[in-house]
């Protein structure tokens, strides 16, 4: 019996050892517990991993089954908020690592001794969710970032994204020719670049949306299919692409480079690592919110009230309209002058523009009070309408190279600006009603724009930036026009039509304009040689030659 037990024990041990040996023989002998292994796939089908990078930890990313036709691979890692590091070795050395939120390294598979390998490092005391994948290229593809002169590593296939209060800058390094395609791989006009961008939904700060956007533009085909092409160029020392800033709207940038010197019909293309920005810092509370103070909320509520009043009763309360139009015109001009010629802080800028606007409003009301000429008094509100409509025209996604020159832009802008004032100068009542309806309706939707998240406020902001920000003329505007923008556009049109119709029907049987204040008329008439003495014997009906009432001009 004991011999039987011994035989069964030895047999079980033999088969168990054989099973373990067969299992381990199929594993990578260099595989470690914290390794991420990504299988080789074509660029249209990418093997990816979403990993949770623990605080102060390191993860090795490896690729298996890489065919010999692959000349180089780009290992990428993307984090929504936090900066991470990726390196070619566990030890940080000069020129072997890069830090950022959308980063990666290029591995030359023909010379690398360790294969397609990179180390992902989290030096922060927080968990970071990272999307990682590898894109492969053959020996005919150009090398993105292969002619680096600025970034940390010799080959820098990523994009550098930075922003200020008005603009976003996307920088990339020049690409190199495909391997063995020339003695001077960095001095070629055979490379053609294309810049793309893609908007997320407004105020969508979810991590899943961020990863989905990166997935869409991580390959050459994805950039052409889902991205909007902004510019294309050949060999140029200027590798910076400026964009207008729209805070709170996620934006993915992608750059592709194509080698045009291939004798075959196939033009090999490679993609830089896509990069991303919200135009604000998600880690700072309130940085991505436009209404982050009580003052701005009260100001928006006041704008809605005044906008409705002007849209539906601006012509009725003509003197209030004059004060408001003068305030807007003079405060806008003073804002541009203060920004361009001084360097005021926020408080000083607000105080200066408010004082100048108030003085301008009172001055224009005094013009109406003194002269009572409608054709002169409606000029501010009609000019504001012309400015707004011209801003709408240049807000459209049109791009002409000659408009990057400031003189050309402002000449075209002013020509469009003056069309409506010239048209309405002989139809003062109609022009005033239409101007009140359009401007008042815009004053209503702009606060709603701030509340729900939209981009219609940049109709005016982009023009002001063009007047005050150096170099803004080179920036790509291309504003995001999404569902909220469409809803607010329809609301703007509806309020404009309703307000103009209501005011026209209400005022059609009234005098074209309410008379100016009576306090100045007797004094002016006396000064001109008349008399202000009236009695019960004064005729109620006078001859036109004896009528001392002022003339209001064109109605």
BELBEL-V172759 format. One record per pair of residues at least 4 apart in sequence whose C-alpha atoms are under 7 Angstrom apart, sorted by the first residue. I is the first residue (numbers start at 1). J is the second residue. If there is no record, write none. Layout:
i=<I;I>
j=<J;J>
//
This chain:
i=<1;2;3;4;5;6;7;8;9;10;11;12;13;14;15;16;17;18;19;20;21;22;31;34;34;35;35;35;36;36;36;37;37;37;38;38;38;38;38;39;39;39;39;40;40;40;40;41;41;41;42;43;43;43;46;47;48;48;49;49;49;50;50;50;50;51;51;51;52;52;52;52;53;53;53;53;53;53;54;54;54;54;55;55;55;55;55;55;56;56;56;56;57;57;58;58;58;58;59;59;59;60;60;60;61;61;61;62;62;62;63;63;69;70;70;70;70;70;71;71;71;71;71;71;72;72;72;72;72;72;72;73;73;73;73;73;73;73;74;74;74;74;74;74;74;75;75;75;75;75;75;76;76;76;76;76;76;77;77;77;77;77;77;77;78;78;78;78;78;78;79;79;79;79;79;80;80;80;81;81;81;82;82;83;83;83;84;84;84;84;84;85;85;85;85;85;85;85;86;86;86;86;86;86;86;86;87;87;87;87;87;87;87;88;88;88;88;88;89;89;90;92;92;95;95;95;96;97;98;99;102;103;103;104;105;106;106;107;108;109;109;131;137;139;139;140;140;141;141;141;141;141;142;142;142;142;142;142;142;142;143;143;143;143;144;144;144;144;144;144;144;145;145;145;145;145;145;145;146;146;146;146;146;147;147;147;147;147;147;148;148;148;148;148;151;156;157;157;158;158;158;159;159;159;159;159;159;160;160;160;161;161;161;162;162;162;163;163;163;163;164;166;166;167;167;167;167;168;168;168;168;169;169;169;169;170;170;170;171;171;171;172;172;173;176;176;177;177;177;188;189;189;190;190;190;191;191;191;191;191;191;192;192;192;192;192;193;193;193;193;193;193;193;194;194;194;194;194;194;194;195;195;195;195;195;195;195;196;196;196;196;196;196;196;196;197;197;197;197;197;197;197;198;198;198;198;198;199;199;199;199;199;200;200;200;200;201;202;202;202;202;203;203;203;206;207;208;209;210;211;212;213;213;214;214;216;216;217;217;217;217;217;217;218;218;218;218;219;219;220;220;220;220;221;222;223;223;242;242;242;243;243;243;244;244;244;245;246;247;247;247;247;248;248;248;248;249;250;250;251;251;251;252;252;252;252;253;253;253;254;254;254;255;255;256;256;256;256;257;257;257;258;258;258;258;259;259;259;260;262;280;280;281;281;282;282;286;290;291;291;291;293;294;295;296;297;298;299;300;300;301;302;303;303;303;303;304;304;304;304;305;306;307;307;307;307;307;308;308;308;308;309;309;310;310;310;310;311;311;311;311;311;311;312;312;312;312;313;313;314;314;314;315;315;317;318;319;319;320;321;322;322;322;322;323;323;323;323;323;324;324;325;325;325;325;326;326;326;326;326;326;327;327;327;327;327;328;328;329;329;330;330;330;330;331;331;331;331;331;332;333;334;334;334;335;335;336;336;336;337;338;339;339;340;344;344;345;346;347;348;349;350;351;352;353;354;355;356;357;358;359;360;361;362;363;364;365;366;367;368;368;368;368;369;369;370;372;372;373;373;373;374;374;374;374;374;375;375;375;375;375;378;378;379;380;381;381;382;382;382;382;382;383;383;384;385;385;385;386;386;386;386;386;387;387;388;389;390;390;390;390;391;391;391;391;392;392;395;397;402;403;403;404;404;404;405;405;406;406;407;408;409;410;411;412;413;414;415;418;419;420;421;424;424;426;427;427;428;428;428;429;429;429;430;431;432;433;433;433;434;434;435;436;437;437;437;437;438;438;439;440;441;441;441;441;442;442;445;445;445;446;446;447;448;449;449;449;449;450;454;454;455;455;456;457;458;460;461;462;463;464;465;465;466;466;481;482;483;484;485;486;487;488;489;490;491;492;493;494;495;496;497;498;499;500;501;502;503;504;512;520;521;522;522;523;524;525;525;525;526;526;526;534;542;542;543>
j=<5;6;7;8;9;10;11;12;13;14;15;16;17;18;19;20;21;22;23;24;25;26;35;59;60;59;60;61;60;61;62;61;62;63;47;48;62;63;64;47;63;64;65;63;64;65;66;45;46;47;46;135;136;219;133;133;132;133;131;132;133;129;130;131;132;129;130;131;127;128;129;130;57;122;127;128;129;130;122;126;127;128;122;123;124;125;126;127;122;123;124;125;121;122;119;120;121;122;119;120;121;118;119;120;117;118;119;116;117;118;116;117;138;109;136;137;138;139;108;109;110;137;138;139;106;107;108;109;136;137;138;106;107;108;134;135;136;137;104;105;106;107;134;135;136;104;105;106;133;134;135;103;104;105;132;133;134;102;103;104;130;131;132;133;101;102;103;130;131;132;101;102;129;130;131;101;207;210;101;282;283;101;128;99;100;101;99;100;101;121;122;97;98;99;100;120;121;122;97;98;99;104;118;119;120;121;92;96;97;98;118;119;120;96;97;117;118;119;118;119;119;96;97;152;153;154;153;153;152;103;275;158;273;158;157;155;157;116;112;115;116;211;141;178;179;178;268;178;259;268;269;270;175;176;177;178;258;259;269;270;175;176;177;178;157;174;175;176;270;271;272;155;156;157;173;174;175;176;155;156;174;175;176;155;173;174;175;176;186;154;155;156;173;174;156;173;272;273;172;272;273;170;171;172;273;274;275;170;171;172;169;170;171;168;169;170;167;168;169;279;168;244;245;242;243;244;245;242;243;244;245;240;241;242;243;240;241;242;239;240;241;239;240;239;185;186;181;185;186;235;234;235;259;260;261;234;235;257;258;259;260;233;234;257;258;259;232;233;234;255;256;257;258;229;231;232;233;255;256;257;229;230;231;232;254;255;256;223;227;228;229;230;253;254;255;227;228;229;251;252;253;254;227;228;251;252;253;249;250;251;252;480;204;249;250;251;249;248;249;453;454;248;249;453;210;211;212;213;214;215;216;217;252;218;274;222;226;222;223;226;227;254;274;222;223;273;274;223;271;224;256;270;271;225;226;227;254;474;475;476;475;476;477;475;476;477;279;279;278;279;280;288;278;279;280;288;278;277;278;276;277;278;274;275;276;277;274;275;276;272;274;275;271;272;269;270;271;272;269;270;271;267;268;269;270;267;268;269;267;267;287;288;287;288;287;288;292;450;296;297;450;297;298;299;300;301;302;303;304;447;305;306;307;443;444;447;308;443;444;447;309;310;311;440;441;443;444;312;440;441;444;313;314;314;436;437;440;436;437;438;440;441;499;437;499;502;503;317;503;318;321;436;432;433;321;322;323;365;324;325;326;361;364;365;327;361;362;364;365;328;361;329;361;380;381;330;357;360;361;364;380;331;357;358;360;361;332;357;333;380;334;356;357;360;335;353;354;356;357;336;337;338;353;356;339;353;340;467;468;341;342;343;468;468;348;349;349;350;351;352;353;354;355;356;357;358;359;360;361;362;363;364;365;366;367;368;369;370;371;372;373;377;516;516;517;520;516;552;377;552;553;378;428;552;553;554;379;425;428;553;554;382;432;383;384;385;435;386;421;431;432;435;387;421;388;389;435;439;390;417;418;420;421;391;417;392;393;394;413;416;417;395;459;460;463;396;459;459;478;408;408;409;409;473;474;409;473;410;473;411;412;413;414;415;416;417;418;419;422;423;424;425;428;431;554;431;555;432;554;555;433;512;555;434;435;436;437;500;503;438;500;439;440;441;496;499;500;442;496;443;444;445;492;495;496;446;492;449;488;492;450;457;451;452;453;454;456;457;454;484;485;480;485;485;461;462;464;465;466;467;468;469;472;472;473;485;486;487;488;489;490;491;492;493;494;495;496;497;498;499;500;501;502;503;504;505;506;507;508;555;524;525;526;532;527;528;529;530;531;530;531;532;538;546;547;547>
//
